Amino acid sequence: MSETVEVPEPPEAAREVFTGEAWERAKAFAGMLAGPAVVRGLVGPREVPRLWDRHLLNCAVVGEAVPENASVVDVGSGAGLPGLVLAIVRPDLSVTLLEPLLRRTVFLTECVEGLGLDNVEVVRGRAEELVGKAEFDVATARAVAPLERLVRWTLPLLRQGGELIAMKGERAEAELEEAEAQLRACGAETAELLQVGRGKVDPPATLVRVVAGRAPVAKSGAKRRSRQSDETGQRRAGGTSPRGRRKR
């Protein structure tokens, strides 16, 4: 990655979120997003001034909702948001960046190698292509699809009791309502709204968390609830055998 560009200064909150080795890696990744990612059309140039607040910090606080030592699949990883950020801020996680487009997986692979991350692998493919090959504790997604489609793609990748953590915005509650039938069809146990990152990002990040059950469920649907949360990442570039718990 030879492209260079002026990177915005990180806000004070970033020093509180990215600690230890994560601090230098976060700054290096910010440079990759502001430079190569923009040049290759993966990030819009207008996003550069708000890389820290809108992207890096906003994704990092998602880690508050992810259990310790979890295997995570980041579906439609794009430029690595939130998956690569989670791998930086949470080295206890084992993260698979799942992305169908070659130019994006090439960028992600360069980032993983450049940042020296050994808890990440990059897999080129779609969620439905992994069903039956591996299962994960957590699936994450940001700006991939409406929740109704997202649960259909991601819940089959999760072990029973695993969690889909979807980053959503103002329509989070509406999407949750619209996805009720699909949640029932997928056998979701619970579905809820969470807010994370209070005092670190403004506004706090809004998440939809869906707990996977056994599908299909004919009569009982997912229980919905809404609450506030302050719950306090072998690399294989372009491979086809993701991490997670392999099915036997």
QUINOR-V980084 format. One record per backbone hydrogen bond with DSSP energy under -0.5 kcal/mol. CO is the residue of the C=O (numbers start at 1). NH is the residue of the N-H. E is the energy in kcal/mol with one decimal. If there is no record, write none. Layout:
# QUINOR-V980084
CO | NH | E
CO | NH | E
This chain:
# QUINOR-V980084
11 | 14 | -1.3
11 | 15 | -0.6
12 | 15 | -1.1
12 | 16 | -0.7
13 | 16 | -0.6
13 | 17 | -1.6
14 | 18 | -3.0
17 | 19 | -0.9
19 | 22 | -1.7
20 | 23 | -1.3
20 | 24 | -0.6
21 | 25 | -1.8
22 | 26 | -2.6
23 | 27 | -2.0
24 | 28 | -2.1
25 | 29 | -2.6
26 | 30 | -2.3
27 | 31 | -1.6
28 | 32 | -1.6
29 | 33 | -2.4
30 | 34 | -2.5
31 | 35 | -1.8
32 | 37 | -2.5
33 | 38 | -0.5
35 | 38 | -0.5
35 | 39 | -2.4
36 | 40 | -2.3
37 | 42 | -3.0
37 | 43 | -1.5
38 | 41 | -1.5
44 | 47 | -2.0
45 | 48 | -1.1
47 | 50 | -1.0
48 | 51 | -1.7
50 | 54 | -1.9
50 | 55 | -0.7
51 | 55 | -1.1
51 | 56 | -2.9
52 | 57 | -3.2
52 | 58 | -0.6
53 | 58 | -0.5
55 | 59 | -2.0
56 | 60 | -2.4
57 | 61 | -2.1
59 | 62 | -1.1
60 | 63 | -1.8
61 | 64 | -1.9
62 | 65 | -2.2
63 | 66 | -1.1
67 | 70 | -1.1
70 | 72 | -0.6
70 | 94 | -2.2
71 | 137 | -1.3
71 | 138 | -2.2
72 | 74 | -0.5
72 | 96 | -3.1
73 | 75 | -0.8
73 | 140 | -2.3
74 | 77 | -0.7
74 | 98 | -2.2
77 | 80 | -2.4
77 | 81 | -1.3
80 | 82 | -0.5
80 | 84 | -1.1
80 | 85 | -1.3
82 | 86 | -2.5
83 | 87 | -2.0
84 | 88 | -1.6
85 | 89 | -2.6
86 | 90 | -2.3
90 | 93 | -1.9
94 | 72 | -3.2
95 | 97 | -0.5
95 | 121 | -1.9
96 | 74 | -3.1
96 | 98 | -0.8
97 | 99 | -0.6
97 | 123 | -2.8
98 | 76 | -1.3
98 | 77 | -2.1
99 | 125 | -0.8
101 | 105 | -2.1
102 | 106 | -2.6
103 | 107 | -1.5
104 | 108 | -2.7
105 | 109 | -2.5
106 | 110 | -2.1
107 | 111 | -2.2
108 | 112 | -2.7
109 | 113 | -2.3
110 | 114 | -2.7
111 | 115 | -2.5
112 | 116 | -0.7
112 | 117 | -2.0
113 | 116 | -0.6
119 | 95 | -2.9
121 | 97 | -2.9
121 | 123 | -0.5
122 | 238 | -0.5
122 | 239 | -1.5
123 | 99 | -2.3
123 | 125 | -0.7
126 | 129 | -1.1
126 | 130 | -0.5
127 | 130 | -1.8
127 | 131 | -0.6
130 | 133 | -2.6
130 | 134 | -1.2
135 | 245 | -2.8
136 | 159 | -2.1
137 | 163 | -2.5
138 | 73 | -2.4
139 | 165 | -3.3
140 | 75 | -2.4
141 | 167 | -2.7
146 | 149 | -0.9
146 | 150 | -2.4
147 | 151 | -2.6
148 | 152 | -0.7
149 | 153 | -1.7
150 | 154 | -2.5
151 | 155 | -1.8
154 | 157 | -2.1
155 | 158 | -1.7
157 | 136 | -2.3
159 | 162 | -2.6
162 | 212 | -3.1
163 | 139 | -2.6
163 | 165 | -0.6
164 | 166 | -0.6
164 | 210 | -2.3
165 | 141 | -1.2
166 | 168 | -0.5
166 | 208 | -2.4
167 | 143 | -0.7
168 | 206 | -0.6
169 | 172 | -1.6
171 | 175 | -3.0
172 | 176 | -2.0
173 | 177 | -1.9
174 | 178 | -2.4
175 | 179 | -1.4
177 | 180 | -1.4
179 | 183 | -2.7
180 | 184 | -2.1
181 | 185 | -2.3
182 | 186 | -2.1
183 | 188 | -2.4
184 | 187 | -1.2
184 | 217 | -1.0
189 | 223 | -2.0
190 | 211 | -2.4
191 | 225 | -1.7
192 | 209 | -2.8
193 | 227 | -2.0
194 | 207 | -2.8
195 | 229 | -1.3
196 | 205 | -2.2
197 | 200 | -2.4
197 | 201 | -2.5
205 | 196 | -2.3
205 | 207 | -0.5
206 | 168 | -2.6
207 | 194 | -2.6
207 | 209 | -0.5
208 | 166 | -2.7
208 | 210 | -0.5
209 | 192 | -2.4
210 | 164 | -2.9
210 | 212 | -0.5
211 | 189 | -2.9
211 | 190 | -0.8
212 | 161 | -2.8
216 | 218 | -0.5
219 | 221 | -0.5
223 | 191 | -2.6
225 | 193 | -1.0
233 | 95 | -3.8
236 | 239 | -1.3
239 | 124 | -0.7
240 | 242 | -0.5
244 | 246 | -0.7
245 | 135 | -2.0
